C-alpha cells in the first residue's frame, strides 16, 4: 500500500515537472517571439525610413540639377552674342561674357578669350578691361584666394568656382591659358595692370 502511494506521488511529481517545463518553454518561446517581432518591426521601420530619406535626397539632387540646367541667360548683349554670365559677389560684378573676343566687344563687356565652352572641363579664360564700370574687371585686384564666384550658361546652369591662385604675368606669357587641367573645370580671369604690359591673373576651380 505504501509503495503504491509513493509511486503515485512520484508520478504526480513527474507530471508537475513536465507541466513546469512546458510552461517555461511557452514563456521562453513567447519572449523570443516578442523580441524577434520587435526587432523585425524596427528593421522594417529602419528600411522604410532609409528609403524615404534616399528618395528625399534623390528628389533634392534632381531639383538642384533641374534648377541648375534651367537657369537661362540672354543670348545677346548689345547685339553681341553671349556665351555665359559671370557673377562675382565680393566685388559686386554681374556681367555677361561675350562669345567672341573683339576690340569692339571688349569696350562693351568682358569676353571669352580662350578655352572650352563655359562650365566644361578645361580652362575657360575670360578677358576684360579694368575700366571703372559695373561689368568690367577693375575690382579684380580686391579678390583673394578662397573667394568664390559663379559662371552660368544655358547648358550646364550655374556652377561655383573658388579662387586658388592670383598672380601677374607679362602680356606675352601664355601659361595662364594652358588647357592641361587634369580633368578639372578651371576659370581664368584676365585684366590689365594699371595700363601696363602686365596682366593680372585670377584662377579658380570648380567648388
Buried (B, 14 or more C-beta within 10 A) or exposed (E): EEEEEEEEEEEEEEEEEEEEEEEEEEEEEEEEEEEEEEEEEEEEEEEEEEEEEEEEEEEEEEEEEEEBBEBEBEEEBEEBEBBBBBBBEEBEBEBBBBBEBEEEBBEBBBBBBBBBBBBEBBBBBBBBBBBEBEBBBBBBBEBEEEBBBBBBBBEBBBBEBEBEEBEEBEEEEEEBBBEEBEEEBBBBBBBBBEEEEBBBBBBBBBE
